[in-house]
Amino acid sequence: MVLKENCTICKGRIEKKYMPMKEWKINGPLCSKCYSKKIGEHYPGEHIRVNLDE
Ligand SMILES: [Zn+2]
């Protein structure tokens, strides 16, 4: 049984799954792109960096 997961925001295929923060009110996994975007939206002043190293 294969569980296919798509990004909750862009509906794209998830290469590497990221779980959103509770306060984002997103109910599902995110791809790395949308996750970094959300981080930027929610924490614009802070230098939180997503580790995109493989
Ligand atoms: Zn996405």
mmCIF file of the protein (N, C-alpha, C, O) and its ligand, coordinates in Angstrom:
data_MODEL
# 
_entry.id   MODEL 
# 
loop_
_entity.id 
_entity.type 
_entity.pdbx_number_of_molecules 
1 polymer     1 
2 non-polymer 1 
# 
_entity_poly.entity_id                      1 
_entity_poly.type                           'polypeptide(L)' 
_entity_poly.nstd_linkage                   no 
_entity_poly.nstd_monomer                   no 
_entity_poly.pdbx_seq_one_letter_code       MVLKENCTICKGRIEKKYMPMKEWKINGPLCSKCYSKKIGEHYPGEHIRVNLDE 
_entity_poly.pdbx_seq_one_letter_code_can   MVLKENCTICKGRIEKKYMPMKEWKINGPLCSKCYSKKIGEHYPGEHIRVNLDE 
_entity_poly.pdbx_strand_id                 A 
# 
loop_
_entity_poly_seq.entity_id 
_entity_poly_seq.num 
_entity_poly_seq.mon_id 
_entity_poly_seq.hetero 
1 1  MET n 
1 2  VAL n 
1 3  LEU n 
1 4  LYS n 
1 5  GLU n 
1 6  ASN n 
1 7  CYS n 
1 8  THR n 
1 9  ILE n 
1 10 CYS n 
1 11 LYS n 
1 12 GLY n 
1 13 ARG n 
1 14 ILE n 
1 15 GLU n 
1 16 LYS n 
1 17 LYS n 
1 18 TYR n 
1 19 MET n 
1 20 PRO n 
1 21 MET n 
1 22 LYS n 
1 23 GLU n 
1 24 TRP n 
1 25 LYS n 
1 26 ILE n 
1 27 ASN n 
1 28 GLY n 
1 29 PRO n 
1 30 LEU n 
1 31 CYS n 
1 32 SER n 
1 33 LYS n 
1 34 CYS n 
1 35 TYR n 
1 36 SER n 
1 37 LYS n 
1 38 LYS n 
1 39 ILE n 
1 40 GLY n 
1 41 GLU n 
1 42 HIS n 
1 43 TYR n 
1 44 PRO n 
1 45 GLY n 
1 46 GLU n 
1 47 HIS n 
1 48 ILE n 
1 49 ARG n 
1 50 VAL n 
1 51 ASN n 
1 52 LEU n 
1 53 ASP n 
1 54 GLU n 
# 
loop_
_struct_asym.id 
_struct_asym.entity_id 
A 1 
B 2 
# 
loop_
_chem_comp.id 
_chem_comp.type 
_chem_comp.mon_nstd_flag 
ARG 'L-peptide linking' y 
ASN 'L-peptide linking' y 
ASP 'L-peptide linking' y 
CYS 'L-peptide linking' y 
GLU 'L-peptide linking' y 
GLY 'peptide linking'   y 
HIS 'L-peptide linking' y 
ILE 'L-peptide linking' y 
LEU 'L-peptide linking' y 
LYS 'L-peptide linking' y 
MET 'L-peptide linking' y 
PRO 'L-peptide linking' y 
SER 'L-peptide linking' y 
THR 'L-peptide linking' y 
TRP 'L-peptide linking' y 
TYR 'L-peptide linking' y 
VAL 'L-peptide linking' y 
ZN  non-polymer         . 
# 
_pdbx_entity_nonpoly.entity_id   2 
_pdbx_entity_nonpoly.name        ? 
_pdbx_entity_nonpoly.comp_id     ZN 
# 
_pdbx_nonpoly_scheme.asym_id         B 
_pdbx_nonpoly_scheme.entity_id       2 
_pdbx_nonpoly_scheme.mon_id          ZN 
_pdbx_nonpoly_scheme.ndb_seq_num     1 
_pdbx_nonpoly_scheme.pdb_seq_num     101 
_pdbx_nonpoly_scheme.auth_seq_num    101 
_pdbx_nonpoly_scheme.pdb_mon_id      ZN 
_pdbx_nonpoly_scheme.auth_mon_id     ZN 
_pdbx_nonpoly_scheme.pdb_strand_id   A 
_pdbx_nonpoly_scheme.pdb_ins_code    . 
# 
loop_
_atom_site.group_PDB 
_atom_site.id 
_atom_site.type_symbol 
_atom_site.label_atom_id 
_atom_site.label_alt_id 
_atom_site.label_comp_id 
_atom_site.label_asym_id 
_atom_site.label_entity_id 
_atom_site.label_seq_id 
_atom_site.pdbx_PDB_ins_code 
_atom_site.Cartn_x 
_atom_site.Cartn_y 
_atom_site.Cartn_z 
_atom_site.occupancy 
_atom_site.B_iso_or_equiv 
_atom_site.pdbx_formal_charge 
_atom_site.auth_seq_id 
_atom_site.auth_comp_id 
_atom_site.auth_asym_id 
_atom_site.auth_atom_id 
_atom_site.pdbx_PDB_model_num 
ATOM   1   N  N  . MET A 1 1  ? 0.844  -1.199 0.000  1.00 0.00 ? 1   MET A N  1 
ATOM   2   C  CA . MET A 1 1  ? 0.000  0.000  0.000  1.00 0.00 ? 1   MET A CA 1 
ATOM   3   C  C  . MET A 1 1  ? 0.879  1.248  0.000  1.00 0.00 ? 1   MET A C  1 
ATOM   4   O  O  . MET A 1 1  ? 1.712  1.443  0.885  1.00 0.00 ? 1   MET A O  1 
ATOM   5   N  N  . VAL A 1 2  ? 0.677  2.058  -0.982 1.00 0.00 ? 2   VAL A N  1 
ATOM   6   C  CA . VAL A 1 2  ? 1.472  3.282  -1.087 1.00 0.00 ? 2   VAL A CA 1 
ATOM   7   C  C  . VAL A 1 2  ? 0.629  4.479  -0.698 1.00 0.00 ? 2   VAL A C  1 
ATOM   8   O  O  . VAL A 1 2  ? -0.457 4.713  -1.228 1.00 0.00 ? 2   VAL A O  1 
ATOM   9   N  N  . LEU A 1 3  ? 1.162  5.211  0.230  1.00 0.00 ? 3   LEU A N  1 
ATOM   10  C  CA . LEU A 1 3  ? 0.451  6.407  0.657  1.00 0.00 ? 3   LEU A CA 1 
ATOM   11  C  C  . LEU A 1 3  ? 1.054  7.602  -0.078 1.00 0.00 ? 3   LEU A C  1 
ATOM   12  O  O  . LEU A 1 3  ? 2.173  8.027  0.206  1.00 0.00 ? 3   LEU A O  1 
ATOM   13  N  N  . LYS A 1 4  ? 0.300  8.120  -1.009 1.00 0.00 ? 4   LYS A N  1 
ATOM   14  C  CA . LYS A 1 4  ? 0.814  9.262  -1.762 1.00 0.00 ? 4   LYS A CA 1 
ATOM   15  C  C  . LYS A 1 4  ? 0.398  10.556 -1.092 1.00 0.00 ? 4   LYS A C  1 
ATOM   16  O  O  . LYS A 1 4  ? -0.779 10.785 -0.812 1.00 0.00 ? 4   LYS A O  1 
ATOM   17  N  N  . GLU A 1 5  ? 1.369  11.379 -0.847 1.00 0.00 ? 5   GLU A N  1 
ATOM   18  C  CA . GLU A 1 5  ? 1.060  12.631 -0.186 1.00 0.00 ? 5   GLU A CA 1 
ATOM   19  C  C  . GLU A 1 5  ? 1.431  13.803 -1.079 1.00 0.00 ? 5   GLU A C  1 
ATOM   20  O  O  . GLU A 1 5  ? 2.487  13.827 -1.712 1.00 0.00 ? 5   GLU A O  1 
ATOM   21  N  N  . ASN A 1 6  ? 0.539  14.758 -1.107 1.00 0.00 ? 6   ASN A N  1 
ATOM   22  C  CA . ASN A 1 6  ? 0.810  15.975 -1.859 1.00 0.00 ? 6   ASN A CA 1 
ATOM   23  C  C  . ASN A 1 6  ? 0.806  17.156 -0.916 1.00 0.00 ? 6   ASN A C  1 
ATOM   24  O  O  . ASN A 1 6  ? 0.186  17.134 0.147  1.00 0.00 ? 6   ASN A O  1 
ATOM   25  N  N  . CYS A 1 7  ? 1.507  18.179 -1.331 1.00 0.00 ? 7   CYS A N  1 
ATOM   26  C  CA . CYS A 1 7  ? 1.597  19.372 -0.522 1.00 0.00 ? 7   CYS A CA 1 
ATOM   27  C  C  . CYS A 1 7  ? 0.215  20.001 -0.331 1.00 0.00 ? 7   CYS A C  1 
ATOM   28  O  O  . CYS A 1 7  ? -0.569 20.097 -1.275 1.00 0.00 ? 7   CYS A O  1 
ATOM   29  N  N  . THR A 1 8  ? -0.068 20.418 0.874  1.00 0.00 ? 8   THR A N  1 
ATOM   30  C  CA . THR A 1 8  ? -1.371 20.974 1.184  1.00 0.00 ? 8   THR A CA 1 
ATOM   31  C  C  . THR A 1 8  ? -1.597 22.322 0.510  1.00 0.00 ? 8   THR A C  1 
ATOM   32  O  O  . THR A 1 8  ? -2.738 22.700 0.243  1.00 0.00 ? 8   THR A O  1 
ATOM   33  N  N  . ILE A 1 9  ? -0.534 23.038 0.238  1.00 0.00 ? 9   ILE A N  1 
ATOM   34  C  CA . ILE A 1 9  ? -0.672 24.369 -0.357 1.00 0.00 ? 9   ILE A CA 1 
ATOM   35  C  C  . ILE A 1 9  ? -0.613 24.319 -1.881 1.00 0.00 ? 9   ILE A C  1 
ATOM   36  O  O  . ILE A 1 9  ? -1.542 24.773 -2.549 1.00 0.00 ? 9   ILE A O  1 
ATOM   37  N  N  . CYS A 1 10 ? 0.443  23.786 -2.427 1.00 0.00 ? 10  CYS A N  1 
ATOM   38  C  CA . CYS A 1 10 ? 0.596  23.837 -3.884 1.00 0.00 ? 10  CYS A CA 1 
ATOM   39  C  C  . CYS A 1 10 ? 0.137  22.547 -4.564 1.00 0.00 ? 10  CYS A C  1 
ATOM   40  O  O  . CYS A 1 10 ? 0.108  22.465 -5.792 1.00 0.00 ? 10  CYS A O  1 
ATOM   41  N  N  . LYS A 1 11 ? -0.218 21.548 -3.768 1.00 0.00 ? 11  LYS A N  1 
ATOM   42  C  CA . LYS A 1 11 ? -0.685 20.259 -4.284 1.00 0.00 ? 11  LYS A CA 1 
ATOM   43  C  C  . LYS A 1 11 ? 0.371  19.519 -5.081 1.00 0.00 ? 11  LYS A C  1 
ATOM   44  O  O  . LYS A 1 11 ? 0.083  18.546 -5.778 1.00 0.00 ? 11  LYS A O  1 
ATOM   45  N  N  . GLY A 1 12 ? 1.577  19.991 -4.966 1.00 0.00 ? 12  GLY A N  1 
ATOM   46  C  CA . GLY A 1 12 ? 2.663  19.326 -5.680 1.00 0.00 ? 12  GLY A CA 1 
ATOM   47  C  C  . GLY A 1 12 ? 3.124  18.082 -4.940 1.00 0.00 ? 12  GLY A C  1 
ATOM   48  O  O  . GLY A 1 12 ? 2.791  17.864 -3.775 1.00 0.00 ? 12  GLY A O  1 
ATOM   49  N  N  . ARG A 1 13 ? 3.889  17.282 -5.642 1.00 0.00 ? 13  ARG A N  1 
ATOM   50  C  CA . ARG A 1 13 ? 4.402  16.065 -5.033 1.00 0.00 ? 13  ARG A CA 1 
ATOM   51  C  C  . ARG A 1 13 ? 5.448  16.438 -3.988 1.00 0.00 ? 13  ARG A C  1 
ATOM   52  O  O  . ARG A 1 13 ? 6.261  17.340 -4.192 1.00 0.00 ? 13  ARG A O  1 
ATOM   53  N  N  . ILE A 1 14 ? 5.408  15.743 -2.897 1.00 0.00 ? 14  ILE A N  1 
ATOM   54  C  CA . ILE A 1 14 ? 6.340  16.030 -1.818 1.00 0.00 ? 14  ILE A CA 1 
ATOM   55  C  C  . ILE A 1 14 ? 7.557  15.134 -1.923 1.00 0.00 ? 14  ILE A C  1 
ATOM   56  O  O  . ILE A 1 14 ? 7.465  13.907 -1.871 1.00 0.00 ? 14  ILE A O  1 
ATOM   57  N  N  . GLU A 1 15 ? 8.701  15.785 -2.074 1.00 0.00 ? 15  GLU A N  1 
ATOM   58  C  CA . GLU A 1 15 ? 9.954  15.033 -2.098 1.00 0.00 ? 15  GLU A CA 1 
ATOM   59  C  C  . GLU A 1 15 ? 10.423 14.787 -0.674 1.00 0.00 ? 15  GLU A C  1 
ATOM   60  O  O  . GLU A 1 15 ? 10.889 13.707 -0.310 1.00 0.00 ? 15  GLU A O  1 
ATOM   61  N  N  . LYS A 1 16 ? 10.278 15.836 0.104  1.00 0.00 ? 16  LYS A N  1 
ATOM   62  C  CA . LYS A 1 16 ? 10.703 15.760 1.493  1.00 0.00 ? 16  LYS A CA 1 
ATOM   63  C  C  . LYS A 1 16 ? 9.612  16.420 2.307  1.00 0.00 ? 16  LYS A C  1 
ATOM   64  O  O  . LYS A 1 16 ? 9.290  17.590 2.104  1.00 0.00 ? 16  LYS A O  1 
ATOM   65  N  N  . LYS A 1 17 ? 9.052  15.671 3.219  1.00 0.00 ? 17  LYS A N  1 
ATOM   66  C  CA . LYS A 1 17 ? 7.858  16.141 3.908  1.00 0.00 ? 17  LYS A CA 1 
ATOM   67  C  C  . LYS A 1 17 ? 8.184  17.066 5.072  1.00 0.00 ? 17  LYS A C  1 
ATOM   68  O  O  . LYS A 1 17 ? 9.086  16.803 5.867  1.00 0.00 ? 17  LYS A O  1 
ATOM   69  N  N  . TYR A 1 18 ? 7.432  18.151 5.151  1.00 0.00 ? 18  TYR A N  1 
ATOM   70  C  CA . TYR A 1 18 ? 7.563  19.065 6.283  1.00 0.00 ? 18  TYR A CA 1 
ATOM   71  C  C  . TYR A 1 18 ? 6.211  19.221 6.939  1.00 0.00 ? 18  TYR A C  1 
ATOM   72  O  O  . TYR A 1 18 ? 5.198  19.380 6.257  1.00 0.00 ? 18  TYR A O  1 
ATOM   73  N  N  . MET A 1 19 ? 6.190  19.179 8.237  1.00 0.00 ? 19  MET A N  1 
ATOM   74  C  CA . MET A 1 19 ? 4.938  19.381 8.943  1.00 0.00 ? 19  MET A CA 1 
ATOM   75  C  C  . MET A 1 19 ? 4.815  20.851 9.340  1.00 0.00 ? 19  MET A C  1 
ATOM   76  O  O  . MET A 1 19 ? 5.751  21.442 9.880  1.00 0.00 ? 19  MET A O  1 
ATOM   77  N  N  . PRO A 1 20 ? 3.644  21.433 9.062  1.00 0.00 ? 20  PRO A N  1 
ATOM   78  C  CA . PRO A 1 20 ? 3.449  22.847 9.393  1.00 0.00 ? 20  PRO A CA 1 
ATOM   79  C  C  . PRO A 1 20 ? 3.334  23.071 10.895 1.00 0.00 ? 20  PRO A C  1 
ATOM   80  O  O  . PRO A 1 20 ? 3.000  22.156 11.647 1.00 0.00 ? 20  PRO A O  1 
ATOM   81  N  N  . MET A 1 21 ? 3.611  24.283 11.314 1.00 0.00 ? 21  MET A N  1 
ATOM   82  C  CA . MET A 1 21 ? 3.435  24.638 12.718 1.00 0.00 ? 21  MET A CA 1 
ATOM   83  C  C  . MET A 1 21 ? 1.954  24.717 13.019 1.00 0.00 ? 21  MET A C  1 
ATOM   84  O  O  . MET A 1 21 ? 1.144  25.023 12.145 1.00 0.00 ? 21  MET A O  1 
ATOM   85  N  N  . LYS A 1 22 ? 1.610  24.440 14.259 1.00 0.00 ? 22  LYS A N  1 
ATOM   86  C  CA . LYS A 1 22 ? 0.199  24.445 14.657 1.00 0.00 ? 22  LYS A CA 1 
ATOM   87  C  C  . LYS A 1 22 ? -0.471 25.780 14.355 1.00 0.00 ? 22  LYS A C  1 
ATOM   88  O  O  . LYS A 1 22 ? -1.607 25.820 13.882 1.00 0.00 ? 22  LYS A O  1 
ATOM   89  N  N  . GLU A 1 23 ? 0.243  26.876 14.630 1.00 0.00 ? 23  GLU A N  1 
ATOM   90  C  CA . GLU A 1 23 ? -0.372 28.196 14.484 1.00 0.00 ? 23  GLU A CA 1 
ATOM   91  C  C  . GLU A 1 23 ? -0.593 28.586 13.023 1.00 0.00 ? 23  GLU A C  1 
ATOM   92  O  O  . GLU A 1 23 ? -1.233 29.601 12.748 1.00 0.00 ? 23  GLU A O  1 
ATOM   93  N  N  . TRP A 1 24 ? -0.079 27.804 12.096 1.00 0.00 ? 24  TRP A N  1 
ATOM   94  C  CA . TRP A 1 24 ? -0.315 28.122 10.702 1.00 0.00 ? 24  TRP A CA 1 
ATOM   95  C  C  . TRP A 1 24 ? -1.699 27.686 10.256 1.00 0.00 ? 24  TRP A C  1 
ATOM   96  O  O  . TRP A 1 24 ? -2.168 28.101 9.197  1.00 0.00 ? 24  TRP A O  1 
ATOM   97  N  N  . LYS A 1 25 ? -2.352 26.860 11.046 1.00 0.00 ? 25  LYS A N  1 
ATOM   98  C  CA . LYS A 1 25 ? -3.688 26.355 10.738 1.00 0.00 ? 25  LYS A CA 1 
ATOM   99  C  C  . LYS A 1 25 ? -3.730 25.626 9.393  1.00 0.00 ? 25  LYS A C  1 
ATOM   100 O  O  . LYS A 1 25 ? -4.679 25.752 8.619  1.00 0.00 ? 25  LYS A O  1 
ATOM   101 N  N  . ILE A 1 26 ? -2.698 24.882 9.154  1.00 0.00 ? 26  ILE A N  1 
ATOM   102 C  CA . ILE A 1 26 ? -2.651 24.064 7.945  1.00 0.00 ? 26  ILE A CA 1 
ATOM   103 C  C  . ILE A 1 26 ? -2.723 22.611 8.377  1.00 0.00 ? 26  ILE A C  1 
ATOM   104 O  O  . ILE A 1 26 ? -1.963 22.155 9.231  1.00 0.00 ? 26  ILE A O  1 
ATOM   105 N  N  . ASN A 1 27 ? -3.638 21.913 7.778  1.00 0.00 ? 27  ASN A N  1 
ATOM   106 C  CA . ASN A 1 27 ? -3.889 20.561 8.236  1.00 0.00 ? 27  ASN A CA 1 
ATOM   107 C  C  . ASN A 1 27 ? -3.336 19.517 7.262  1.00 0.00 ? 27  ASN A C  1 
ATOM   108 O  O  . ASN A 1 27 ? -4.086 18.750 6.658  1.00 0.00 ? 27  ASN A O  1 
ATOM   109 N  N  . GLY A 1 28 ? -2.041 19.506 7.129  1.00 0.00 ? 28  GLY A N  1 
ATOM   110 C  CA . GLY A 1 28 ? -1.458 18.509 6.245  1.00 0.00 ? 28  GLY A CA 1 
ATOM   111 C  C  . GLY A 1 28 ? -0.001 18.831 5.994  1.00 0.00 ? 28  GLY A C  1 
ATOM   112 O  O  . GLY A 1 28 ? 0.492  19.888 6.390  1.00 0.00 ? 28  GLY A O  1 
ATOM   113 N  N  . PRO A 1 29 ? 0.676  17.927 5.345  1.00 0.00 ? 29  PRO A N  1 
ATOM   114 C  CA . PRO A 1 29 ? 2.114  18.102 5.103  1.00 0.00 ? 29  PRO A CA 1 
ATOM   115 C  C  . PRO A 1 29 ? 2.403  19.140 4.023  1.00 0.00 ? 29  PRO A C  1 
ATOM   116 O  O  . PRO A 1 29 ? 1.560  19.428 3.173  1.00 0.00 ? 29  PRO A O  1 
ATOM   117 N  N  . LEU A 1 30 ? 3.589  19.684 4.074  1.00 0.00 ? 30  LEU A N  1 
ATOM   118 C  CA . LEU A 1 30 ? 4.010  20.681 3.092  1.00 0.00 ? 30  LEU A CA 1 
ATOM   119 C  C  . LEU A 1 30 ? 5.290  20.226 2.408  1.00 0.00 ? 30  LEU A C  1 
ATOM   120 O  O  . LEU A 1 30 ? 6.082  19.460 2.958  1.00 0.00 ? 30  LEU A O  1 
ATOM   121 N  N  . CYS A 1 31 ? 5.466  20.726 1.183  1.00 0.00 ? 31  CYS A N  1 
ATOM   122 C  CA . CYS A 1 31 ? 6.745  20.508 0.521  1.00 0.00 ? 31  CYS A CA 1 
ATOM   123 C  C  . CYS A 1 31 ? 7.739  21.533 1.062  1.00 0.00 ? 31  CYS A C  1 
ATOM   124 O  O  . CYS A 1 31 ? 7.355  22.474 1.757  1.00 0.00 ? 31  CYS A O  1 
ATOM   125 N  N  . SER A 1 32 ? 9.001  21.347 0.744  1.00 0.00 ? 32  SER A N  1 
ATOM   126 C  CA . SER A 1 32 ? 10.023 22.228 1.327  1.00 0.00 ? 32  SER A CA 1 
ATOM   127 C  C  . SER A 1 32 ? 9.840  23.673 0.872  1.00 0.00 ? 32  SER A C  1 
ATOM   128 O  O  . SER A 1 32 ? 10.093 24.600 1.640  1.00 0.00 ? 32  SER A O  1 
ATOM   129 N  N  . LYS A 1 33 ? 9.400  23.871 -0.378 1.00 0.00 ? 33  LYS A N  1 
ATOM   130 C  CA . LYS A 1 33 ? 9.209  25.224 -0.895 1.00 0.00 ? 33  LYS A CA 1 
ATOM   131 C  C  . LYS A 1 33 ? 8.157  25.976 -0.104 1.00 0.00 ? 33  LYS A C  1 
ATOM   132 O  O  . LYS A 1 33 ? 8.391  27.099 0.342  1.00 0.00 ? 33  LYS A O  1 
ATOM   133 N  N  . CYS A 1 34 ? 6.993  25.356 0.073  1.00 0.00 ? 34  CYS A N  1 
ATOM   134 C  CA . CYS A 1 34 ? 5.904  26.021 0.769  1.00 0.00 ? 34  CYS A CA 1 
ATOM   135 C  C  . CYS A 1 34 ? 6.242  26.199 2.247  1.00 0.00 ? 34  CYS A C  1 
ATOM   136 O  O  . CYS A 1 34 ? 5.831  27.171 2.880  1.00 0.00 ? 34  CYS A O  1 
ATOM   137 N  N  . TYR A 1 35 ? 6.980  25.268 2.767  1.00 0.00 ? 35  TYR A N  1 
ATOM   138 C  CA . TYR A 1 35 ? 7.365  25.382 4.173  1.00 0.00 ? 35  TYR A CA 1 
ATOM   139 C  C  . TYR A 1 35 ? 8.257  26.595 4.380  1.00 0.00 ? 35  TYR A C  1 
ATOM   140 O  O  . TYR A 1 35 ? 8.048  27.366 5.317  1.00 0.00 ? 35  TYR A O  1 
ATOM   141 N  N  . SER A 1 36 ? 9.240  26.768 3.523  1.00 0.00 ? 36  SER A N  1 
ATOM   142 C  CA . SER A 1 36 ? 10.122 27.933 3.666  1.00 0.00 ? 36  SER A CA 1 
ATOM   143 C  C  . SER A 1 36 ? 9.354  29.223 3.436  1.00 0.00 ? 36  SER A C  1 
ATOM   144 O  O  . SER A 1 36 ? 9.619  30.242 4.075  1.00 0.00 ? 36  SER A O  1 
ATOM   145 N  N  . LYS A 1 37 ? 8.387  29.166 2.504  1.00 0.00 ? 37  LYS A N  1 
ATOM   146 C  CA . LYS A 1 37 ? 7.582  30.347 2.230  1.00 0.00 ? 37  LYS A CA 1 
ATOM   147 C  C  . LYS A 1 37 ? 6.781  30.734 3.465  1.00 0.00 ? 37  LYS A C  1 
ATOM   148 O  O  . LYS A 1 37 ? 6.712  31.906 3.836  1.00 0.00 ? 37  LYS A O  1 
ATOM   149 N  N  . LYS A 1 38 ? 6.186  29.742 4.087  1.00 0.00 ? 38  LYS A N  1 
ATOM   150 C  CA . LYS A 1 38 ? 5.387  29.983 5.290  1.00 0.00 ? 38  LYS A CA 1 
ATOM   151 C  C  . LYS A 1 38 ? 6.246  30.505 6.426  1.00 0.00 ? 38  LYS A C  1 
ATOM   152 O  O  . LYS A 1 38 ? 5.839  31.402 7.165  1.00 0.00 ? 38  LYS A O  1 
ATOM   153 N  N  . ILE A 1 39 ? 7.414  29.951 6.558  1.00 0.00 ? 39  ILE A N  1 
ATOM   154 C  CA . ILE A 1 39 ? 8.342  30.438 7.587  1.00 0.00 ? 39  ILE A CA 1 
ATOM   155 C  C  . ILE A 1 39 ? 8.602  31.916 7.363  1.00 0.00 ? 39  ILE A C  1 
ATOM   156 O  O  . ILE A 1 39 ? 8.591  32.708 8.305  1.00 0.00 ? 39  ILE A O  1 
ATOM   157 N  N  . GLY A 1 40 ? 8.835  32.285 6.106  1.00 0.00 ? 40  GLY A N  1 
ATOM   158 C  CA . GLY A 1 40 ? 9.092  33.677 5.765  1.00 0.00 ? 40  GLY A CA 1 
ATOM   159 C  C  . GLY A 1 40 ? 7.897  34.573 6.046  1.00 0.00 ? 40  GLY A C  1 
ATOM   160 O  O  . GLY A 1 40 ? 8.053  35.714 6.481  1.00 0.00 ? 40  GLY A O  1 
ATOM   161 N  N  . GLU A 1 41 ? 6.683  34.041 5.789  1.00 0.00 ? 41  GLU A N  1 
ATOM   162 C  CA . GLU A 1 41 ? 5.477  34.829 6.018  1.00 0.00 ? 41  GLU A CA 1 
ATOM   163 C  C  . GLU A 1 41 ? 5.209  35.032 7.502  1.00 0.00 ? 41  GLU A C  1 
ATOM   164 O  O  . GLU A 1 41 ? 4.805  36.113 7.929  1.00 0.00 ? 41  GLU A O  1 
ATOM   165 N  N  . HIS A 1 42 ? 5.432  34.007 8.263  1.00 0.00 ? 42  HIS A N  1 
ATOM   166 C  CA . HIS A 1 42 ? 5.051  34.061 9.672  1.00 0.00 ? 42  HIS A CA 1 
ATOM   167 C  C  . HIS A 1 42 ? 6.138  34.626 10.568 1.00 0.00 ? 42  HIS A C  1 
ATOM   168 O  O  . HIS A 1 42 ? 5.866  35.174 11.636 1.00 0.00 ? 42  HIS A O  1 
ATOM   169 N  N  . TYR A 1 43 ? 7.369  34.484 10.113 1.00 0.00 ? 43  TYR A N  1 
ATOM   170 C  CA . TYR A 1 43 ? 8.460  34.977 10.939 1.00 0.00 ? 43  TYR A CA 1 
ATOM   171 C  C  . TYR A 1 43 ? 9.390  35.842 10.103 1.00 0.00 ? 43  TYR A C  1 
ATOM   172 O  O  . TYR A 1 43 ? 10.567 35.520 9.939  1.00 0.00 ? 43  TYR A O  1 
ATOM   173 N  N  . PRO A 1 44 ? 8.855  36.951 9.570  1.00 0.00 ? 44  PRO A N  1 
ATOM   174 C  CA . PRO A 1 44 ? 9.644  37.755 8.628  1.00 0.00 ? 44  PRO A CA 1 
ATOM   175 C  C  . PRO A 1 44 ? 10.875 38.388 9.254  1.00 0.00 ? 44  PRO A C  1 
ATOM   176 O  O  . PRO A 1 44 ? 11.885 38.578 8.577  1.00 0.00 ? 44  PRO A O  1 
ATOM   177 N  N  . GLY A 1 45 ? 10.804 38.713 10.529 1.00 0.00 ? 45  GLY A N  1 
ATOM   178 C  CA . GLY A 1 45 ? 11.922 39.398 11.149 1.00 0.00 ? 45  GLY A CA 1 
ATOM   179 C  C  . GLY A 1 45 ? 12.981 38.456 11.681 1.00 0.00 ? 45  GLY A C  1 
ATOM   180 O  O  . GLY A 1 45 ? 14.100 38.863 11.992 1.00 0.00 ? 45  GLY A O  1 
ATOM   181 N  N  . GLU A 1 46 ? 12.613 37.202 11.778 1.00 0.00 ? 46  GLU A N  1 
ATOM   182 C  CA . GLU A 1 46 ? 13.530 36.264 12.400 1.00 0.00 ? 46  GLU A CA 1 
ATOM   183 C  C  . GLU A 1 46 ? 14.285 35.466 11.357 1.00 0.00 ? 46  GLU A C  1 
ATOM   184 O  O  . GLU A 1 46 ? 13.790 35.191 10.264 1.00 0.00 ? 46  GLU A O  1 
ATOM   185 N  N  . HIS A 1 47 ? 15.476 35.112 11.725 1.00 0.00 ? 47  HIS A N  1 
ATOM   186 C  CA . HIS A 1 47 ? 16.292 34.402 10.769 1.00 0.00 ? 47  HIS A CA 1 
ATOM   187 C  C  . HIS A 1 47 ? 16.249 32.909 11.026 1.00 0.00 ? 47  HIS A C  1 
ATOM   188 O  O  . HIS A 1 47 ? 17.237 32.268 11.382 1.00 0.00 ? 47  HIS A O  1 
ATOM   189 N  N  . ILE A 1 48 ? 15.053 32.395 10.826 1.00 0.00 ? 48  ILE A N  1 
ATOM   190 C  CA . ILE A 1 48 ? 14.910 30.953 10.936 1.00 0.00 ? 48  ILE A CA 1 
ATOM   191 C  C  . ILE A 1 48 ? 15.186 30.367 9.558  1.00 0.00 ? 48  ILE A C  1 
ATOM   192 O  O  . ILE A 1 48 ? 14.551 30.739 8.572  1.00 0.00 ? 48  ILE A O  1 
ATOM   193 N  N  . ARG A 1 49 ? 16.104 29.482 9.508  1.00 0.00 ? 49  ARG A N  1 
ATOM   194 C  CA . ARG A 1 49 ? 16.442 28.919 8.201  1.00 0.00 ? 49  ARG A CA 1 
ATOM   195 C  C  . ARG A 1 49 ? 16.086 27.457 8.147  1.00 0.00 ? 49  ARG A C  1 
ATOM   196 O  O  . ARG A 1 49 ? 16.318 26.684 9.076  1.00 0.00 ? 49  ARG A O  1 
ATOM   197 N  N  . VAL A 1 50 ? 15.513 27.116 7.014  1.00 0.00 ? 50  VAL A N  1 
ATOM   198 C  CA . VAL A 1 50 ? 15.175 25.718 6.791  1.00 0.00 ? 50  VAL A CA 1 
ATOM   199 C  C  . VAL A 1 50 ? 16.391 25.027 6.225  1.00 0.00 ? 50  VAL A C  1 
ATOM   200 O  O  . VAL A 1 50 ? 17.008 25.501 5.271  1.00 0.00 ? 50  VAL A O  1 
ATOM   201 N  N  . ASN A 1 51 ? 16.712 23.954 6.797  1.00 0.00 ? 51  ASN A N  1 
ATOM   202 C  CA . ASN A 1 51 ? 17.860 23.212 6.318  1.00 0.00 ? 51  ASN A CA 1 
ATOM   203 C  C  . ASN A 1 51 ? 17.474 22.394 5.088  1.00 0.00 ? 51  ASN A C  1 
ATOM   204 O  O  . ASN A 1 51 ? 16.764 21.394 5.193  1.00 0.00 ? 51  ASN A O  1 
ATOM   205 N  N  . LEU A 1 52 ? 17.946 22.826 3.935  1.00 0.00 ? 52  LEU A N  1 
ATOM   206 C  CA . LEU A 1 52 ? 17.562 22.163 2.702  1.00 0.00 ? 52  LEU A CA 1 
ATOM   207 C  C  . LEU A 1 52 ? 18.644 21.204 2.210  1.00 0.00 ? 52  LEU A C  1 
ATOM   208 O  O  . LEU A 1 52 ? 18.592 20.700 1.089  1.00 0.00 ? 52  LEU A O  1 
ATOM   209 N  N  . ASP A 1 53 ? 19.592 20.976 3.052  1.00 0.00 ? 53  ASP A N  1 
ATOM   210 C  CA . ASP A 1 53 ? 20.634 20.013 2.668  1.00 0.00 ? 53  ASP A CA 1 
ATOM   211 C  C  . ASP A 1 53 ? 20.045 18.631 2.509  1.00 0.00 ? 53  ASP A C  1 
ATOM   212 O  O  . ASP A 1 53 ? 19.198 18.214 3.299  1.00 0.00 ? 53  ASP A O  1 
ATOM   213 N  N  . GLU A 1 54 ? 20.475 17.944 1.526  1.00 0.00 ? 54  GLU A N  1 
ATOM   214 C  CA . GLU A 1 54 ? 19.965 16.586 1.312  1.00 0.00 ? 54  GLU A CA 1 
ATOM   215 C  C  . GLU A 1 54 ? 20.660 15.613 2.251  1.00 0.00 ? 54  GLU A C  1 
ATOM   216 O  O  . GLU A 1 54 ? 20.369 14.417 2.227  1.00 0.00 ? 54  GLU A O  1 
HETATM 217 ZN ZN . ZN  B 2 .  ? 4.039  23.056 -1.760 1.00 0.00 2 101 ZN  A ZN 1 
# 
